[in-house]
Amino acid sequence: MFAKNRNLLILSFSLIVVMLGFGMVIPIFPFYIDKLGAGGSALGLLVATAALTELIFGPVWAVCPIGQAVSRS
């Protein structure tokens, strides 16, 4: 029982770190995109592409044998 809770705690902490990192980068994107000479539509496309990729490949990774092997270990 403790091992399951420990794994869930580690997974939750990892997710928090990833989301904090993503949340800290998003406010900087407009300045970076502007410096590259692109507009607001490029920023929207960049963020939408990241979300769409996660939406498509999240379920694929969950049923993929490699994803299942990683989640079991």
Steps between C-alpha positions, in 0.01 A plus 500: 500500500778742591682433170191599300462822696872571464488449123194724474675767705809486277284514187302794636816688591645437153184629336505812716862570400420456130192723518692768691771494235245531222321774690822697542589477131160604362528867617844528333383362164356831367834679548693215342259472207516878448881490500487230232279726289181295519159622612231399742364237265834317516478497878146365486607235252792399722285460812218330308744256341635400840148443634388312189806276511428413862135436418585264214798315641392477865252217437735338246780494757263352760414196284845463340703201632796728571280740695352214701846361576619840619190551716542158663862551595 
